[in-house]
Amino acid sequence: MATTLPRIDYASGDFQSFLDNLLNFLQSDLPPDIFNDYVASQLMMFMLRMNAYVSEIQSFKLDMVANENFLPTAFQQRSIIRFSKAVGYQIPAATAASITVIATLTAPLTSPITFREGSAFEAGEVAFELDQDYVLPANSITISMGALQGETYTQDFVSSGDSNQVKELNQAPVIQNSVQVFVDDILWEEIDFFAFAASSDQIYVLVFDENNKGIVEFGDNTFGFVPPVGSTIRVIYRVGGGTDGNVSAGTVNSSLTGYIDNINPIDVPVTNAAAASGGSDTQSVELSKLFIPQHLKTIDHAVTDDDYDTLSSGFSDPSAGTVAKANATLRGGELNKIDIFVWTRLPDNTLTGASLALRNALKAFIVARNVISHDVAVFSGVTEPVNITANIIYPASRTEPEVIAAVTTALQDFFNSDTLNPGNSIFLSELYTLLFSLTEVQSLIFTAPVADVAIQASRIAVLGNVTLSLTAAELGS
């Protein structure tokens, strides 16, 4: 006689389903004349409920483990890092903001003043360091100097002579493109991965863990040279980065130590007339999940429009900043002409067209990877403000300032989202869904826009003026 197997519902992993299944099992296995004491206060029901609780927790954790094994459902940074390493994709770490400061003397001196590279000062609570040596000439009172956000650290190791050595840096978060590795005072080269390295190449790979700690990896004498046993490995790196470094104009109000005739110290006041820019956070999990498959398609070469988009998006330069968004298009239908429009972020996280320095750095990066017959031009992307006007009825339990703050924040987050890209239209239905999800909004009507907003490929939508007409709902409504 054939045995009929019970149907298993793998989706029923909640507490009540486990409890019901346990009860059904006992009731079918134990006739009522043997056991029928299923009263909630009895020990048997306590044991069944505890079993159902533990089963629900274990089922949830097993689902989480399964999710982390697939890129679309993973949400932990360590899982994303594992996927990225498998395909040779380097998740962009935080980049440092750059700033121009002005040092001013109260009266000129007859001797020059040298401000040394790495000299530190603060903008509020954010640390900056000069990016090179600067000299204020004799009989001058002011000089403009460049600086980068972050702090410099030096860490020494001794090589064991083993293959595939790993050296973990103590300080975090490590800034993108800030690491220098010296082996016995010889500067080694950083590469993305070992696959194409020769056995004699003095190279290393820099990776980051989920806490943004830097990890320096060396080769095995087949792919990359092994640092000789007993050799000194010195790593100089900078820590900081992120959007916190994009400080506003006038934030710097401190002094910087210079040296008269490069000998005698003197403190000179420094200020910043313009905001810092170029600081960006470590690439988010959502963006990494988008770019990992795209990177796998490009193989670090630009052939199609999508390749140019992928390589341009997230590009960073140590001094010129980071590309926040990019869009590549064919120019006038000619297949050998590529226009790349790029944007970066302002201190308040809104988008703006990229600077000339960043565009030039990106073009050099792309030209080294594109098809030789393609003519590449990089342009500053255009932002298209979308003005929002709405009539809102809010709950009587809320105040107007609370409603304004909640609505404005939601709109800013929507337009500054990593997933809003050049050429994406703004759908009115999305705006309604966004604001109706707020507990501060009971009902609303948009008077602007009144229809979907179409955006050209070379433009990206940003939040314009927000005008809200607010009415409190009647109590009890």
C-alpha positions as CSV (number, residue, x, y, z in Angstrom):
1,M,0.0,0.0,0.0
2,A,1.4,3.3,-1.1
3,T,2.2,5.9,1.6
4,T,0.7,9.3,1.1
5,L,3.3,12.0,2.1
6,P,1.9,15.1,3.8
7,R,2.0,18.3,1.8
8,I,4.7,20.7,3.2
9,D,4.1,24.4,3.1
10,Y,7.5,25.9,3.2
11,A,6.1,29.4,3.6
12,S,4.3,28.7,6.8
13,G,7.2,29.6,9.1
14,D,5.3,31.8,11.6
15,F,4.5,31.0,15.3
16,Q,0.8,30.2,14.8
17,S,1.5,27.8,11.9
18,F,4.1,25.9,13.9
19,L,1.7,25.7,16.8
20,D,-1.2,24.5,14.6
21,N,1.0,21.9,13.0
22,L,2.2,20.6,16.4
23,L,-1.4,20.4,17.6
24,N,-2.6,18.6,14.5
25,F,0.3,16.1,14.8
26,L,-0.5,15.3,18.4
27,Q,-4.2,15.1,17.9
28,S,-3.7,12.7,14.9
29,D,-1.1,10.6,16.7
30,L,-2.8,10.5,20.1
31,P,-6.5,9.5,20.2
32,P,-8.7,11.6,22.4
33,D,-9.2,8.7,24.9
34,I,-5.4,8.7,25.5
35,F,-4.7,12.4,25.6
36,N,-7.0,15.4,25.2
37,D,-5.7,17.9,27.7
38,Y,-5.1,20.9,25.4
39,V,-6.1,23.6,27.8
40,A,-4.0,26.8,27.4
41,S,-2.9,26.7,31.1
42,Q,-1.6,23.2,31.0
43,L,2.1,22.2,30.9
44,M,1.7,20.5,27.5
45,M,0.5,23.7,25.8
46,F,3.3,25.6,27.4
47,M,5.8,23.2,25.9
48,L,4.1,23.3,22.5
49,R,4.1,27.1,22.5
50,M,7.8,27.2,23.5
51,N,8.6,24.8,20.7
52,A,6.6,26.9,18.2
53,Y,8.5,30.0,19.3
54,V,11.9,28.5,18.9
55,S,10.9,27.0,15.6
56,E,9.8,30.4,14.3
57,I,13.1,32.1,15.4
58,Q,15.1,29.3,13.8
59,S,13.1,29.4,10.6
60,F,13.6,33.2,10.4
61,K,17.3,32.8,10.8
62,L,17.5,30.1,8.2
63,D,15.6,32.4,5.8
64,M,18.1,35.1,6.5
65,V,21.1,32.8,5.8
66,A,19.5,31.7,2.5
67,N,18.8,35.3,1.5
68,E,22.5,36.3,2.0
69,N,23.5,33.7,-0.5
70,F,21.8,35.5,-3.4
71,L,22.7,39.0,-4.5
72,P,19.2,40.3,-5.1
73,T,18.1,39.4,-1.6
74,A,21.3,40.0,0.4
75,F,21.3,43.0,2.7
76,Q,24.4,42.6,4.8
77,Q,27.6,44.5,3.7
78,R,29.8,41.4,4.3
79,S,27.7,39.4,1.8
80,I,27.9,42.1,-0.8
81,I,31.7,42.2,-0.3
82,R,31.8,38.5,-0.9
83,F,29.9,38.8,-4.1
84,S,32.0,41.7,-5.3
85,K,35.3,39.8,-4.7
86,A,33.9,36.9,-6.7
87,V,33.6,39.0,-9.8
88,G,36.6,41.4,-9.3
89,Y,34.5,44.4,-8.4
90,Q,35.9,46.9,-5.9
91,I,33.2,48.5,-3.8
92,P,34.1,52.2,-3.7
93,A,35.1,53.3,-0.2
94,A,34.5,56.7,1.3
95,T,36.2,59.6,-0.5
96,A,37.6,62.7,1.1
97,A,36.2,66.2,0.6
98,S,38.6,68.9,-0.7
99,I,38.6,72.5,0.5
100,T,40.5,75.7,-0.2
101,V,41.6,77.7,2.8
102,I,43.0,81.2,3.0
103,A,45.8,81.9,5.5
104,T,46.1,85.6,6.3
105,L,48.8,87.5,8.3
106,T,48.0,90.7,10.2
107,A,51.2,92.2,8.7
108,P,53.7,91.0,6.1
109,L,57.0,89.4,7.2
110,T,60.4,89.8,5.6
111,S,60.9,86.1,5.4
112,P,58.8,83.4,3.6
113,I,56.5,81.0,5.6
114,T,56.3,77.4,4.7
115,F,53.1,75.4,5.4
116,R,54.0,71.7,5.3
117,E,52.0,68.9,3.6
118,G,49.9,67.1,6.2
119,S,49.5,70.1,8.5
120,A,46.2,69.7,10.3
121,F,43.3,72.0,11.1
122,E,39.6,71.5,11.8
123,A,36.4,72.7,10.3
124,G,34.0,72.4,13.2
125,E,34.7,68.8,14.3
126,V,36.0,67.6,10.9
127,A,39.7,67.2,10.5
128,F,41.6,68.4,7.3
129,E,45.2,68.2,6.2
130,L,47.1,70.3,3.6
131,D,47.5,68.4,0.4
132,Q,51.1,69.6,-0.4
133,D,53.7,72.1,0.8
134,Y,52.8,75.8,0.3
135,V,55.1,78.8,0.7
136,L,53.8,82.3,1.5
137,P,56.4,84.6,0.0
138,A,58.2,87.3,2.0
139,N,56.3,90.6,2.2
140,S,53.0,88.9,1.4
141,I,50.0,88.6,3.8
142,T,47.7,86.0,2.3
143,I,47.9,82.6,0.5
144,S,45.3,80.1,-0.8
145,M,46.0,76.4,0.0
146,G,44.3,73.1,-0.8
147,A,43.4,70.6,1.8
148,L,41.8,67.1,2.1
149,Q,39.5,65.9,4.8
150,G,40.9,63.1,7.0
151,E,43.9,62.1,9.2
152,T,47.1,60.4,8.1
153,Y,48.3,57.2,9.9
154,T,51.4,55.1,9.5
155,Q,51.5,51.4,10.3
156,D,54.5,49.0,10.1
157,F,54.6,45.3,9.7
158,V,57.3,42.7,9.2
159,S,56.9,40.2,6.3
160,S,56.8,36.6,7.2
161,G,57.8,35.6,3.7
162,D,54.6,33.6,3.3
163,S,52.4,33.6,0.2
164,N,49.1,35.5,0.3
165,Q,50.1,37.6,3.3
166,V,47.3,39.7,4.8
167,K,47.9,42.9,6.8
168,E,44.9,44.5,8.5
169,L,45.0,48.3,9.1
170,N,44.0,49.4,12.6
171,Q,42.2,52.6,11.9
172,A,38.9,53.0,10.0
173,P,37.2,54.1,7.8
174,V,40.1,54.1,5.3
175,I,39.7,56.8,2.5
176,Q,39.6,55.6,-1.1
177,N,42.8,56.1,-3.0
178,S,44.8,57.2,0.1
179,V,46.8,54.0,0.8
180,Q,50.6,53.8,0.0
181,V,52.5,50.6,0.7
182,F,56.3,50.6,0.9
183,V,58.4,47.4,1.2
184,D,61.9,48.2,2.5
185,D,61.2,51.9,1.4
186,I,60.2,50.8,-2.2
187,L,56.7,52.0,-3.2
188,W,54.6,49.0,-4.4
189,E,51.7,49.4,-6.8
190,E,48.0,48.8,-6.0
191,I,46.0,46.8,-8.4
192,D,42.3,45.6,-8.4
193,F,43.0,41.9,-8.4
194,F,45.9,39.4,-8.9
195,A,44.6,37.5,-12.0
196,F,46.8,39.3,-14.6
197,A,49.9,40.0,-12.4
198,A,53.3,38.5,-13.1
199,S,55.3,36.6,-10.5
200,S,57.8,39.4,-10.2
201,D,55.3,42.3,-10.0
202,Q,55.6,44.3,-6.8
203,I,51.9,44.8,-6.3
204,Y,49.2,44.4,-3.7
205,V,45.4,44.4,-3.5
206,L,43.5,46.6,-1.1
207,V,40.1,45.3,0.1
208,F,37.7,46.6,2.7
209,D,35.6,44.7,5.3
210,E,32.1,45.5,6.4
211,N,33.4,48.0,8.9
212,N,35.4,49.9,6.2
213,K,38.7,48.6,7.6
214,G,41.4,48.4,5.0
215,I,43.1,45.0,4.4
216,V,46.3,44.8,2.3
217,E,46.8,41.5,0.5
218,F,50.0,40.3,-1.2
219,G,50.7,37.7,-3.9
220,D,52.1,34.2,-3.9
221,N,55.1,34.4,-6.3
222,T,52.9,33.2,-9.1
223,F,50.5,36.2,-9.2
224,G,52.4,39.0,-7.6
225,F,55.8,39.0,-5.7
226,V,55.9,38.0,-2.1
227,P,57.6,40.5,0.2
228,P,60.9,38.9,1.3
229,V,61.0,37.4,4.8
230,G,62.0,40.0,7.4
231,S,61.4,43.0,5.1
232,T,59.6,46.0,6.6
233,I,56.2,46.7,5.2
234,R,55.1,50.3,5.9
235,V,51.5,51.4,5.1
236,I,50.6,55.1,5.0
237,Y,46.9,55.7,4.8
238,R,44.3,58.3,5.6
239,V,41.2,57.9,7.7
240,G,37.9,59.8,7.4
241,G,36.0,60.7,4.2
242,G,32.3,60.8,3.6
243,T,29.7,63.5,3.1
244,D,30.5,64.9,6.6
245,G,33.5,66.5,5.0
246,N,31.5,68.7,2.7
247,V,31.4,71.6,5.2
248,S,29.9,74.9,4.4
249,A,31.7,78.2,3.7
250,G,33.0,79.9,6.8
251,T,33.2,76.7,8.8
252,V,37.0,76.8,9.1
253,N,37.9,79.2,11.9
254,S,41.2,78.0,13.3
255,S,44.9,78.5,12.9
256,L,47.6,76.6,11.0
257,T,51.2,76.2,11.9
258,G,53.7,77.5,9.4
259,Y,57.5,77.8,9.6
260,I,59.4,81.1,9.1
261,D,62.4,80.3,6.9
262,N,61.2,76.7,7.2
263,I,62.5,76.7,10.8
264,N,60.6,78.8,13.3
265,P,57.0,78.0,13.9
266,I,54.2,80.5,13.7
267,D,50.4,80.1,14.0
268,V,48.5,81.8,11.1
269,P,44.6,82.1,11.1
270,V,42.9,80.2,8.2
271,T,39.3,80.5,6.9
272,N,37.4,79.0,4.0
273,A,35.4,81.3,1.7
274,A,33.8,78.4,-0.3
275,A,32.3,75.1,0.8
276,A,34.2,71.8,0.7
277,S,33.1,69.3,-1.9
278,G,33.8,65.8,-3.2
279,G,33.3,63.9,0.0
280,S,31.2,60.8,-0.5
281,D,30.2,57.8,1.7
282,T,31.0,54.2,1.1
283,Q,28.8,52.8,-1.7
284,S,25.5,51.7,-0.4
285,V,24.3,48.1,-0.4
286,E,21.6,49.0,-2.9
287,L,24.0,50.6,-5.4
288,S,26.5,47.7,-5.0
289,K,23.7,45.3,-5.9
290,L,23.1,47.4,-9.0
291,F,26.7,47.8,-10.1
292,I,28.1,44.3,-9.4
293,P,26.2,42.7,-12.3
294,Q,26.9,45.7,-14.6
295,H,30.6,45.5,-13.7
296,L,30.7,41.8,-14.6
297,K,29.4,42.8,-18.1
298,T,31.9,45.5,-18.7
299,I,35.1,43.5,-17.7
300,D,36.6,47.0,-17.1
301,H,36.2,48.0,-20.7
302,A,33.9,50.5,-22.3
303,V,32.1,49.4,-25.5
304,T,28.4,50.0,-25.0
305,D,26.4,52.8,-23.5
306,D,25.9,50.7,-20.4
307,D,29.6,50.2,-20.1
308,Y,30.3,53.9,-20.1
309,D,27.5,54.4,-17.5
310,T,28.9,51.7,-15.2
311,L,32.6,52.8,-15.4
312,S,31.7,56.5,-14.9
313,S,29.2,56.1,-12.0
314,G,31.1,56.0,-8.7
315,F,34.4,57.1,-10.2
316,S,36.5,59.1,-7.7
317,D,39.6,61.2,-7.8
318,P,41.6,62.0,-4.7
319,S,41.4,65.7,-5.2
320,A,38.6,66.3,-7.7
321,G,35.9,64.4,-5.9
322,T,33.4,61.7,-6.8
323,V,30.9,61.1,-9.6
324,A,27.5,60.6,-8.0
325,K,25.6,59.9,-11.2
326,A,26.5,59.5,-14.9
327,N,24.7,59.0,-18.2
328,A,26.3,58.1,-21.5
329,T,24.5,58.8,-24.8
330,L,25.3,58.6,-28.5
331,R,25.9,62.0,-30.0
332,G,23.7,62.8,-33.0
333,G,23.3,59.2,-33.8
334,E,26.9,58.7,-34.7
335,L,28.1,55.4,-33.3
336,N,31.7,56.5,-32.7
337,K,30.8,59.6,-30.6
338,I,30.0,59.2,-26.9
339,D,28.8,62.0,-24.6
340,I,29.0,61.4,-20.9
341,F,27.1,63.6,-18.6
342,V,28.2,63.5,-14.9
343,W,26.9,64.9,-11.6
344,T,28.4,65.2,-8.1
345,R,26.8,66.0,-4.8
346,L,26.7,69.3,-2.9
347,P,27.2,69.5,0.9
348,D,23.5,69.1,1.5
349,N,23.5,65.9,-0.6
350,T,21.7,67.4,-3.6
351,L,23.1,66.9,-7.1
352,T,24.9,69.4,-9.3
353,G,27.0,69.3,-12.5
354,A,30.5,67.9,-12.0
355,S,33.5,70.3,-11.9
356,L,36.0,70.6,-14.8
357,A,38.7,68.9,-12.7
358,L,36.5,65.9,-12.0
359,R,35.4,65.7,-15.7
360,N,39.0,65.7,-16.9
361,A,40.0,63.0,-14.4
362,L,37.0,60.9,-15.5
363,K,37.9,61.3,-19.2
364,A,41.4,60.1,-18.6
365,F,40.1,57.1,-16.7
366,I,37.6,56.3,-19.5
367,V,40.0,56.8,-22.4
368,A,42.3,54.2,-20.9
369,R,39.4,51.7,-21.1
370,N,37.3,52.6,-24.1
371,V,37.2,51.4,-27.7
372,I,39.9,53.2,-29.6
373,S,37.5,54.3,-32.3
374,H,35.2,56.1,-29.8
375,D,35.5,59.8,-29.4
376,V,34.6,60.5,-25.7
377,A,33.4,63.9,-24.4
378,V,32.5,64.4,-20.7
379,F,30.1,67.2,-19.8
380,S,28.7,68.6,-16.6
381,G,25.2,67.2,-16.1
382,V,22.2,69.4,-16.0
383,T,19.7,69.4,-13.0
384,E,16.0,69.9,-13.6
385,P,14.2,71.3,-10.5
386,V,10.8,69.9,-9.9
387,N,8.6,72.3,-7.9
388,I,6.2,70.7,-5.5
389,T,2.9,72.4,-4.4
390,A,0.3,70.5,-2.4
391,N,-2.8,71.0,-0.3
392,I,-2.4,68.8,2.8
393,I,-4.9,67.9,5.6
394,Y,-3.0,66.7,8.6
395,P,-4.2,64.9,11.8
396,A,-5.2,67.2,14.6
397,S,-2.6,65.5,16.8
398,R,0.2,66.9,14.7
399,T,1.5,70.5,14.4
400,E,2.3,72.4,11.2
401,P,6.1,72.4,11.8
402,E,6.0,68.6,12.3
403,V,4.1,68.2,9.0
404,I,6.4,70.5,7.1
405,A,9.5,68.8,8.4
406,A,8.2,65.3,7.6
407,V,7.0,66.1,4.1
408,T,10.2,68.1,3.2
409,T,12.5,65.3,4.5
410,A,10.5,62.7,2.6
411,L,10.7,64.6,-0.7
412,Q,14.5,65.4,-0.2
413,D,15.2,61.7,0.4
414,F,13.2,60.8,-2.7
415,F,15.0,63.2,-5.0
416,N,18.5,62.5,-3.4
417,S,18.0,58.7,-3.6
418,D,20.7,56.5,-5.1
419,T,18.1,54.8,-7.3
420,L,16.9,58.0,-9.0
421,N,19.0,58.2,-12.1
422,P,19.4,60.6,-15.1
423,G,16.5,60.4,-17.5
424,N,14.2,58.9,-14.9
425,S,10.7,60.5,-15.1
426,I,9.0,61.7,-11.9
427,F,5.7,59.9,-11.7
428,L,2.9,61.6,-9.9
429,S,1.6,58.3,-8.4
430,E,5.0,57.8,-6.7
431,L,4.8,61.2,-5.1
432,Y,1.3,60.4,-3.8
433,T,2.4,57.0,-2.5
434,L,5.4,58.7,-0.8
435,L,3.5,61.3,1.1
436,F,0.5,59.1,1.9
437,S,2.9,56.8,3.7
438,L,3.6,59.5,6.3
439,T,1.6,59.5,9.5
440,E,1.7,63.3,9.4
441,V,-0.5,63.4,6.2
442,Q,-4.1,62.5,6.3
443,S,-5.0,63.5,2.8
444,L,-3.5,65.7,0.0
445,I,-3.8,67.0,-3.5
446,F,-0.9,68.0,-5.6
447,T,-1.4,71.2,-7.6
448,A,2.1,71.0,-9.0
449,P,3.1,68.9,-10.7
450,V,-0.3,67.9,-12.1
451,A,1.1,65.1,-14.3
452,D,4.2,62.9,-14.7
453,V,7.3,64.9,-15.3
454,A,9.4,63.7,-18.2
455,I,13.2,64.1,-17.9
456,Q,15.8,64.1,-20.7
457,A,18.6,61.5,-20.6
458,S,21.2,64.3,-20.1
459,R,19.3,65.7,-17.1
460,I,18.4,64.6,-13.6
461,A,15.4,65.7,-11.5
462,V,16.2,67.5,-8.3
463,L,13.8,68.9,-5.7
464,G,12.8,72.5,-6.5
465,N,10.6,74.8,-4.4
466,V,8.2,73.2,-1.9
467,T,5.0,75.1,-1.2
468,L,2.5,73.5,1.2
469,S,-1.0,74.6,2.1
470,L,-1.8,73.0,5.5
471,T,-5.2,72.4,7.1
472,A,-5.7,70.6,10.4
473,A,-8.3,67.8,10.4
474,E,-11.3,68.2,12.7
475,L,-11.0,66.2,15.9
476,G,-12.4,62.7,15.5
477,S,-12.2,62.8,11.7
